Amino acid sequence: MKRKYKTKHSPGHPLLANKGLLVGTHRRVLYEKIGPGPHPCHWCKRPIDWMPGRGVVQGALLVDHLDNNSLNNTPNNLVPSCHKCNVCRGLQSRLLKPGELFLTYKNGDRLRAKIGVCEWCRGEFLTRLDSDQRFCSRHCAGKGAFVGREQDRSGPSISPNRSLAKEQVLKIRKLLATRISCRTIAKSLGINKCIVYGINSGKTYIDVQLPP
């Protein structure tokens, strides 16, 4: 079964309970950020403290994820919270407005989502709001493995697929005439290197040639 929270082998850590050796990564990160308690709850300001091994009891310090993503353990995303505020926040975060996009993970987390556009097939897909996912599937990721992130801004933009305009092919032929490698051209224009290889070998776009 997949863990809801990440843990780390931490012998001797102040937050270890009983004879255990694992401490939640989110607890380790927040402890390094704010140190030993007591601390005020981030939401209601009630005093709370670290209570290793005590479980969820009154006055225990819990770690709250501001973006409701239990796997995002960056220091700025973690705050101390009492049990009451932590539970109320969790319930409120699951209340989505009609028509709002979200993803549901195996651990039960529901995260608001956005629509991304695949760099290879140009199809739309759902992804997290904080994600920089470029492809909709592993298949497209494999196909677009050589698609560069940066485009050449000096001329017409070139699509990573095989549908190139005449002026785009001519631009590639001019670069090939300067003896620049196919790989370098593909990277600089943000396209798959196979497209440049095909033009260079004469297998594709044979009807588009540089003027004599």
C-alpha positions as CSV (number, residue, x, y, z in Angstrom):
1,M,0.0,0.0,0.0
2,K,1.3,3.4,-0.9
3,R,2.3,5.7,2.0
4,K,0.4,8.9,2.4
5,Y,3.5,10.6,3.8
6,K,7.2,10.2,3.0
7,T,9.4,8.9,5.8
8,K,13.2,8.9,6.3
9,H,15.6,6.8,8.3
10,S,16.5,9.1,11.2
11,P,18.3,7.4,14.1
12,G,18.7,9.7,17.1
13,H,16.3,12.4,15.8
14,P,14.4,14.3,18.5
15,L,11.1,13.4,16.9
16,L,11.7,9.6,17.1
17,A,9.0,7.7,19.0
18,N,9.8,4.7,21.2
19,K,12.4,2.5,19.3
20,G,11.4,3.5,15.8
21,L,13.9,4.7,13.3
22,L,11.6,6.4,10.8
23,V,10.4,10.0,10.9
24,G,8.0,11.7,8.5
25,T,9.9,13.9,6.1
26,H,7.3,16.6,6.6
27,R,7.9,16.5,10.3
28,R,11.7,16.6,9.9
29,V,11.6,19.6,7.5
30,L,9.3,21.6,9.8
31,Y,11.4,20.8,12.9
32,E,14.5,22.1,11.1
33,K,12.5,25.2,10.1
34,I,11.0,26.1,13.5
35,G,13.0,24.0,16.0
36,P,11.7,22.5,19.3
37,G,8.4,23.9,20.8
38,P,6.1,25.0,22.0
39,H,4.8,27.0,19.0
40,P,1.5,28.7,18.2
41,C,-0.9,27.1,15.8
42,H,-0.5,28.8,12.4
43,W,-4.3,29.2,12.2
44,C,-5.8,29.7,15.7
45,K,-2.6,30.7,17.6
46,R,-3.2,28.1,20.3
47,P,0.1,26.8,21.9
48,I,1.1,23.4,20.6
49,D,4.2,21.2,21.0
50,W,6.0,18.2,19.5
51,M,4.8,15.1,21.2
52,P,6.6,12.1,19.7
53,G,4.8,8.8,20.3
54,R,1.7,10.4,21.8
55,G,-0.4,10.3,18.7
56,V,-3.1,12.9,18.0
57,V,-3.8,14.3,21.5
58,Q,-4.8,17.7,22.7
59,G,-1.9,20.2,22.4
60,A,0.0,18.0,19.9
61,L,1.7,19.8,17.0
62,L,0.7,18.5,13.6
63,V,2.3,19.5,10.3
64,D,-0.1,21.2,7.8
65,H,0.6,21.4,4.1
66,L,-0.6,24.8,2.8
67,D,-1.2,23.5,-0.7
68,N,-2.9,20.3,0.6
69,N,-0.4,18.2,-1.2
70,S,1.0,15.7,1.3
71,L,4.0,15.0,-0.9
72,N,5.1,18.6,-1.2
73,N,7.5,19.0,1.7
74,T,9.2,22.2,0.9
75,P,9.8,24.4,4.0
76,N,7.6,27.2,2.8
77,N,4.7,24.8,2.3
78,L,4.7,23.5,5.9
79,V,3.3,25.2,9.0
80,P,2.5,24.0,12.6
81,S,-1.2,23.2,13.3
82,C,-3.4,21.9,16.0
83,H,-5.5,18.9,15.4
84,K,-8.8,20.8,15.1
85,C,-7.5,23.3,12.5
86,N,-5.7,20.5,10.6
87,V,-8.9,18.5,10.3
88,C,-11.1,21.5,9.4
89,R,-8.6,22.6,6.8
90,G,-8.6,19.2,5.3
91,L,-12.3,19.1,4.9
92,Q,-12.5,22.6,3.4
93,S,-9.8,21.8,0.9
94,R,-11.9,19.0,-0.5
95,L,-14.9,21.2,-1.2
96,L,-14.6,22.1,-4.9
97,K,-16.7,24.6,-6.7
98,P,-18.9,23.4,-9.5
99,G,-16.9,22.9,-12.6
100,E,-13.5,23.2,-10.8
101,L,-10.9,20.8,-12.1
102,F,-9.2,18.3,-9.7
103,L,-7.2,15.1,-9.6
104,T,-7.8,12.3,-7.1
105,Y,-4.7,10.3,-5.9
106,K,-4.6,6.8,-4.5
107,N,-3.9,8.1,-1.0
108,G,-7.2,10.1,-1.1
109,D,-5.8,13.5,-1.7
110,R,-7.9,15.7,-4.1
111,L,-5.8,18.4,-5.7
112,R,-7.0,21.2,-7.9
113,A,-5.8,20.8,-11.4
114,K,-5.2,22.7,-14.6
115,I,-5.3,21.7,-18.3
116,G,-1.9,21.1,-19.9
117,V,-1.0,20.8,-23.6
118,C,1.2,17.9,-24.7
119,E,4.3,19.1,-26.5
120,W,4.2,16.1,-28.8
121,C,0.6,15.2,-29.8
122,R,-0.8,18.7,-28.8
123,G,-3.6,17.0,-26.9
124,E,-4.9,18.3,-23.6
125,F,-4.5,16.6,-20.3
126,L,-5.1,17.3,-16.6
127,T,-2.1,18.0,-14.3
128,R,-1.5,19.6,-10.9
129,L,-1.5,23.4,-10.6
130,D,2.2,23.4,-9.6
131,S,3.3,20.8,-12.2
132,D,5.5,21.5,-15.2
133,Q,4.5,18.3,-16.9
134,R,5.3,18.5,-20.7
135,F,3.7,15.3,-22.1
136,C,0.3,13.6,-21.6
137,S,1.7,10.0,-21.5
138,R,4.9,7.9,-21.5
139,H,4.4,7.2,-25.1
140,C,4.4,10.9,-26.0
141,A,7.3,11.5,-23.6
142,G,9.4,8.9,-25.5
143,K,8.5,10.4,-28.9
144,G,9.3,13.9,-27.8
145,A,12.4,13.1,-25.8
146,F,14.5,15.2,-28.1
147,V,12.1,18.2,-28.3
148,G,13.9,21.2,-26.9
149,R,12.3,23.7,-24.5
150,E,13.6,26.8,-26.2
151,Q,12.4,27.9,-29.6
152,D,14.2,30.1,-32.2
153,R,12.7,33.5,-31.8
154,S,14.3,34.9,-35.0
155,G,11.9,33.3,-37.4
156,P,8.7,31.3,-37.7
157,S,8.1,28.9,-34.8
158,I,8.7,25.3,-35.7
159,S,6.3,22.6,-34.4
160,P,7.9,19.4,-32.9
161,N,5.8,17.3,-35.2
162,R,6.4,16.6,-39.0
163,S,4.0,19.3,-40.3
164,L,6.5,22.0,-41.3
165,A,5.8,25.0,-43.5
166,K,8.0,25.7,-46.6
167,E,9.9,28.6,-45.0
168,Q,10.6,26.4,-42.0
169,V,12.2,23.7,-44.1
170,L,14.2,26.2,-46.0
171,K,15.5,27.6,-42.7
172,I,16.7,24.1,-41.7
173,R,18.3,23.6,-45.1
174,K,20.2,26.9,-44.8
175,L,21.5,25.8,-41.4
176,L,22.5,22.4,-42.8
177,A,24.4,24.2,-45.6
178,T,26.7,25.8,-42.9
179,R,27.7,22.3,-41.8
180,I,26.0,22.6,-38.4
181,S,25.1,19.1,-37.0
182,C,21.6,17.8,-37.2
183,R,21.5,17.4,-33.4
184,T,22.5,21.0,-32.8
185,I,20.0,22.3,-35.3
186,A,17.2,20.3,-33.7
187,K,18.1,21.5,-30.3
188,S,18.3,25.1,-31.3
189,L,14.9,25.0,-33.0
190,G,13.1,22.9,-30.4
191,I,12.2,20.0,-32.7
192,N,12.8,16.3,-32.9
193,K,16.3,15.5,-34.4
194,C,14.7,12.9,-36.6
195,I,13.0,15.6,-38.6
196,V,16.3,17.3,-39.3
197,Y,17.9,13.9,-40.2
198,G,15.1,13.2,-42.6
199,I,15.5,16.6,-44.4
200,N,19.3,16.2,-44.5
201,S,19.2,12.6,-46.0
202,G,16.6,13.6,-48.6
203,K,13.9,11.3,-47.3
204,T,11.4,14.1,-46.4
205,Y,10.4,17.4,-47.9
206,I,12.2,16.6,-51.2
207,D,10.1,19.2,-53.1
208,V,11.4,22.0,-50.9
209,Q,14.9,23.0,-51.9
210,L,17.1,26.1,-51.6
211,P,17.3,28.2,-54.8
212,P,20.5,27.6,-56.9
